[in-house]
Amino acid sequence: MTRIRIVGGFELSGEIEVSGSKNSAVALIPASLLCDEKVEISNVPNISDVDALEEILLHLNVQVERKENSLKIDPSKIINKVIPENLSQKLRASYYFMSALLGKYKHVEMYFPGGCSIGERPIDQTLKGYRALGATVIRKDNRYIIDAPKLKGAKLYLDMPSVGATVNTILASVKAEGVTIIENAAKEPEIVNIATFLNNMGAKIKGAGTNIITITGVSYLHSSFHEVIPDRIEAGTYLIIGSLLGKKLKIKNIIPSHIESLTSKLIEAGVEMTISSDSITVSRKNNYRAINIRTLPYPGFPTDLQQPLIPFLTQCQGISIVEETIYENRFQNISDTNRMGADIIVKDNNLAQVSGITPLYGKNVVATDLRGGASLLICGLIAEGITIIDNINYILRGYDSICEKLTRVGAKIELI
């Protein structure tokens, strides 16, 4: 069993380069199946979620060439067959295949997607989109069978601006007849990246990045080259680490506007940083002030950075309040964080009160989900002594070469 071992307290200096966005790549790869020719995607992160998507591509008889951070995908010999449970349950994003195959073939069969257990993650809004386009959805236990004589454009209002439902409706409607309008759509940068990819292949998508997206169906998509945007959650994670341990630590290959909700809060706490067009340099300071955060859909504070911010808040003077509004089970990291010396009280499952400043001490801990695992990793970096993290597959799902990147800037962290 592989674990992460961290000796805490080391100053970090130098440069960390952010990889391509996990949340973008895991949608771009299934979206490539809509193409009628070959596609190439660059800046693909080397994470286990991409490995799992590649397994599904190979299962569907799609030709894949993966070299360094590039993926060449040829779906010309694809076989539309059932995606089995052992593949679909490896990650939440497997359900993007459901939408791409439905959009291309008007029929798909697959099992319910997997992912981190951070609360209820229903796909009812995605299924609402399928039905609006004219599809019939049958669920047999954990298996979905979705059919449509044809897909016709429709107007759809999402009950909440769900990223998954927005992406899935886009994928299902790109080759539908007529015009599809998604209202109350999610606005995340990853959605803009996905729409750009499809538009470069000949799709007609307007409004990505706003709350109303319009898709005019097309019958053919040609080959394209596309680059994955930098990972804003990875960038934010390293920026938090730099605020705690950095000495002119430079986080590069980022789009600063994508993490303004984080940088503004760190600045409010007293962090000093230098922001350029594609990098942020940060150094550790003392006397950080407590802050309050509330997770919200983009451009609000991202739920994926709420857990990584917790270790920072333990080092802020006073009481910080964290309100989680997206998922109801996203404080699983708190128990082990308290074992390491933190003083955090969780109220009603969605509110955490973090009292600081508290020193942290190395312990044996367990990652229960991707971002919770990252939170415990940050705790280990600032703790006195040695921290061992088990169940690290969660962390490796979303962070490309995290131990190597941190080692290069001075951290004592290794896979054992």
N, C-alpha and C positions, 0 to 999 in steps of 0.2 A: 504494500500500500504506500503510495507516494504522499508525502506531507511537505509542508513548508516550515522551515526553521529560520527564526529571526533572532538576532542579537540586537537589542534595541539601543537607541540613544546616539547613533552616529550621524554626524553632520553630512549633508548632501550638497554637492556642488558639481557643476558641469552642465550637460544638456541632456534632456530626455525628448526623444522624437515620438510624437503621437501617431499611432497607426490609423488605418481606415476604420470608419464607423461600423461597429458590430450591428447596430440597429438598421443601418442602411444596407450593408452587405447581405444580411439574412433575408432581405426582401428583394434585392436586385437579382440574386441568384435564381430564385423561383420565377421572377418576372422574365428572365431570359428565355423561358420555355415558350413565351408568346411569340418570339421571333421566328420568322420563316427561313432565316439564314443563320450564319454563325455570329456570335458576339464575343467581345473580349472585355473583361472587367479588370481594372488595375487598382492598386492600393487596397487589395483585399487583406484583412487582418488574418494572421496565423493563429486562429482560435479553434477550439473544439466544436463550436457551433457550425463553423464553415465545414469542418470535417463531416459532421452529421448531414449537412445539406448535400455534400458531394456524394455521400452514400445513397441518398434518395435519387439523385441524378443518375447514378450508375444503375440503380434498381430499375429506372424507367428507360434504360438503354440509351441514355444521352451520352455523347462523347465529351469527355472532359480532359483538358490538358492544364495542369496546375504547375506553375513554375514561380518560385519565390512568392511575390505578392500579386501575381497575375493569374486570372482564370480565363481560359478559352473554352467556350461552350458551344457545341454543335447539336441542336435538337432535331436535326433532319431525320433521324432514325428512331425517334422517340416512340415508346410503346406505352399507351395510356392504360396502365393496369393498377390494381389496388395497391395503395401505399400501406404496408402492414404496420401493426401496432409497435413492433420493436424498433421501427424507424421513426414513426411519427411522434412517439413519446420522448424522443431525445431532446426536443426543444419546442418551444411555443411557436416559433416561426415556420414550422413545417406546414401550418395551415395556409401559408401563402401559395404552396403548391396546389392546394384545393382550388383556389381562385384562378390561378393561371391555367390549370387543366380544364376547369369549367369554362373559362373564357375561350379557350382554343378548341375544345372538343364538345362542349355542351353536355359533358358527362364526366363525373369523377367519383371515385370511391376511396375513402381513406378513414383512418381511425383518429380519434380525438387527439389533439396536439398535447405535448408535454410542457416542460419548462419549470421554473422555480415555483415552489409552494409559498407564495407571498400573499395569498388570499384568493377570493373568488375571481376567476378570470373567464367569465362566460363568453361565448362567441355569438350571443343572440343578435347583436347588431350586425355582424357579418352575415348571418343567416337572413336577417331582415333585408339586407342588400340583395342577396341572391333571389329571394322571393319577389322583390320589387322588379327585378330584371326578367322575371318569368320562369324561374327555376322551381322545381319541386324538391323539397328536402325531406328525406326519410332517415330516421335514426334508429338503428338496431343495436341496442346495448351501446357500445362505444364506437360504433361504425356509422359513418355517414355515407349515404348514397344520394347524389345530387344530379338531377336530370333537367334538361330544358330542350323542347323542340327547337326553339331559337331564343336568343337573348335579345330583348328589346330595351332601349334606353328608357329610363324612368327618373322621376324626381324622388329623392330620398332625404329625409331629415334624420340625422343620427341623434339618439337620445342624449349622448354625451360625445365630446370630440375624441373618440377613440382612434388611436393610431392604427391598430390592427384592422378595425372595420373600415377606416378610410382607405388604407392600402388595398385591402381585399376587394372593396367595391371598385376601385380604380382598375385593378387587374382583371376583374370579371367583366368590366364594361368596355375595355379598350377595343374589343372586336365585336361588341354588340351592335345591333342595328339602331341608328338614330342617336339621340343625345341623352346623356345621363347627367343629372345635376345632384351633387352631394352638398347638402346644407348642414351647418354645424360641423364641418370637417375639421380634423386635427390640422395643426399648422406647423408641426415639427420640421426642422431642416431636412431630416431624412426623407420626408414625403416629397419635398422639392427635388431632392436628389433622384428619387425614383421616377418622378414625373419627367424630369429632364432626360433620364435614360430612355424612357419609352418614347418621348417626343423625338429624340435623336434617331429612333428607328422608324419614325413615320406616324406615331400616334398623335392624336389631337387633344391635348389636355391643357386646360387653361385654369388659372386661379390657384395652383398649388402654392401653399404658404399662406393662403387666406381661408376664411371659413366657408367659402363657396367654391367648389371645384366643378368645372364643366368638362365632360368627356364626350367628344363626337366620335362614334365608332368608325373604325377602318377595317379593311379586309386583309391587309398585308403589312407585315413589318419587316424591314430590311436590316442588314447587318449594321453593327455599330460598335464603337469603342467608347468606353465610359470609365471614369475614375470615381472611386468611392470617396466621399467627403471625410475629413478628419473626424475622429470619434470625440464628441464633446464631453461624454461622460468620462472617458479615459483622461482627457485633458483636465477636467475638473478634479478628478481623483488625484492626479499628480500635483495640481495646484494646491490642493489641501495639504498634501504631504510637504510641499515646499514651504508652505506657511508655518509648518511645525518644525521642520528640520533643515530648511534650505539656507545656503549661503550663496547668493546670486545664482540660484538654480533656474535654468532657462527651460521652459516648456515650449517646444517649437512644433511647427506644422499644425497649427490650430487656427480656428476662425473665432476671434475673441467675441464677436457679436453673438455667437451661439451660446456663450456661457455668461452673459451679462448678469443674469439673475444670481449666479454664484459670486462673481467678482464684486458685484455691488454689496452683497452681504459680508464678504470677507473684508472689504474696505471699511464697511460700517463697524466691524469688529476691531479694526485697527491695523489690518494687514497692509503693508506697503508693497506695491508691485509696479513694474514698468511694462506697459502694454504697447506692443507694436502691431503692425498689420497682420503678422502671422506667428507671433510668439508672446509669451509673458514671462518676465523674470521676477523671481520672488525670493525674499530672504526672511528668515525667522526673526520675530520680534518678541519681546516680553510684554506683559500687561495688555493682553487682548481683552476686549469687553464682551459680555454676554450679548447674544442676539436672538431674535425670534424668527423662525421660518415656517412657512405654510406651503406644502406642495400643491402645485396646480399644473394643468396642461400648459404646454409651451405657448407663450414665452415666460410663463411663471416658473417658480423654482421646481426643478425636475425631481420627481420621486426617486429616480435612479441615483441622485446625489445626496438624498436625505441621509441614508445610512453611512456613506463615507464621511459625511460632515460631523457625525456624532463624536469621533475622537477629538476633532478640533474643538468642539464645544466643551469637552471636559477640561480643556486648557484655557478657557475663558473665565475671567473673574465675574462671578455673579450667577444668576439663574437664567438659562436659555430655555425657551419653549419651542418644541418641534411638533407641528400638527401635520399628520399624514392624512390627506384627503382622497388619495387615489386607491390604495390597497389597504385592507384592514389587518394584514398580518405581516407588516413590514418592520417590526421591532424585534425580530427573533435574535438579532445580534446583541440586544441589550443585556441579556442574562450573563453572557460570557464577558461583556464589557464591564459589568459590575463586579464580576469575579476578579477582574484585573485591577480593581481599585476605584472604578468610577462610582459616582453617586447619581443614579438616574432612576426616576420613578415614572412608570408607565400608567396612564389613567385612561380607562375606557377603550383600550386597544389602539387609539388613534392620536394620543397626546403623550408626549414625553417631556419631563422636566429634568433638565441636565444642570446639576450644580457643579461649579468649578471654583477654584482650580483644584483638581485631584491628581496626584501622581499615579501612574499606572505601573503594574508589575507583570512580568512575563508569566504566562500560564499555558497549559495545554487547553486549546479551545477547538471548537468545531464550526466550520462554515455550514450554514443552513440554507443559503441561497447566494446568488452571484454578488450582489452589492453588499449584503451582510458580511460575506467573506472578505470583501475588499475593506470593509470597516474594521474587521478584526486584524487584518494585515497592517493597517495604519496604526492601530493600537499597539501592535507588536513593535513597529518601527520606533515609537516614542516611549515604549515601556522600559523600565529597568530590568535587565536580565534577559532570559531566553523565552521566547514564545514558540510553541509548536501548533500549527493549524492542520487539523484533519479535514477530510472531505473536500479537498482543494479542487476537485473537478469543477465545482461551481465557479470558482475564481477563473480557472483556465477557459471556461466557456466564453468569457467576455474580455479578457485582458491578454493582449499579444505580448509574449516574452516578458512578463512583468518582473520576474526575478532577475533576469539578465539586465533589463533596463535600469532597475534600481541598484544592482551591483555596480554597474558602470559609473554611477555617480556617488558611490561611497557607502551604500547600505550593506549590512551583513545579513544577507538573505539567500537561502538556497533551497532547492528541491532535494528532499532526502527520501 
